[in-house]
């Protein structure tokens, strides 16, 4: 009995040693050197021996124990007979002195997990010799002359600029005022100058001569421009005589009272200006009021102004120009609308109404279908798709309870939200255990229940699902099709779940339901079919991927 136990123990030791030697032969670990200075790079090399159809995944991580990974070099390969040896190098370092162990790293070979050897790296400090280096005394401070300009200089310039600016402003205002007076018609000019006379303060200062000089100038200039052209050069007697003749010739009739008041104001002004007669504020105000009444009376009996006279009025010219511009704008807008309508009609006739509508108002579904597509791989085991945009990795993956139990690692990628016009979701996961996946089965019931739970977790309702078993280039799986409702919108979808040697690939393709009458404009269906036809699933028979037919 004892001999049998010894014999069995001997066989177990031999088997264990053989397995260790085989694993050691499969994975080897090497360093290009084991002693470095702080911050120097040491290259850690890992090589794995495999068959042509094996899937090998090296770890990708920012640190290895206490060591930092500076760079991860590409994988190299060497074929030996019917086998292949893969080489992977990492550049690592440490910024503190000491001895550091590189831990055992896990390499995934199909469904197996291999481990590399741990190795020791010594990091030493950089020696700096400060004893033999000559020392120099501290230099004395040096005075630097301040060559900056005086801070008071800007004040001198300001004192020179301010008077210049004031003079320019005053001159500008004077020119503007003169220009304004020149744009006024005689009647408007008269009212404007009478207003300025009221605001001059000459009555309050008892400046009678200046007051009546301005008052008679206003009356004479108005009459000169509208009735008798030599009013400014005439005496008071000549003005009254010639005014009656001119008004008679023009068939103008003013009241006798107006004529008497005009003669009285002009005679009183002559006495104040030339005979130094005095005046008083009350009579001066009355003369100012009578002057306005005289002007109004003459203005009322004047014949209608001619077109030339009206064109001299700045406001009238401005209104006429505004009317012309408005008319031109309306004509231009009308012609533009007509030209646009003609161009749109020709465009619709050549390209078709639907194409023009998509170009003008936009069609997101069509834009995504017709833009340049990109090809990329996702997850582990990797699956390849051709899409308008690269999918984004998601932090959390939605799986049913059945798949969550058997999943070893899960990766999920998506193009956005399930409520988008187009949606693509890829979930890949490896399975626990080392048994052959050919012995496992992916039933339609498992796939159906899993996807119902996934879609429900994303907020979908009214889920209709039809399932069917499929086989694509030796890979078995389940195809699911149907519709669902989300936020009041109807969507169509297709789902593929394919079982391979180490895991399951799950692809969801969804789009907003087409409402087009023409089949060639069902961009959702066309987009979904294009995505599905581009899917390439992994196959481990010949080391290559196989495309879905």
Order of alpha helices (4+ residues) and beta strands (2+ residues): alpha-beta-beta-beta-beta-beta-beta-beta-beta-beta-beta-beta-beta-alpha-alpha-alpha-alpha-alpha-alpha-alpha-alpha-alpha-alpha-beta-beta-beta-alpha-beta-beta-alpha-beta-beta-beta-beta-alpha-beta-beta
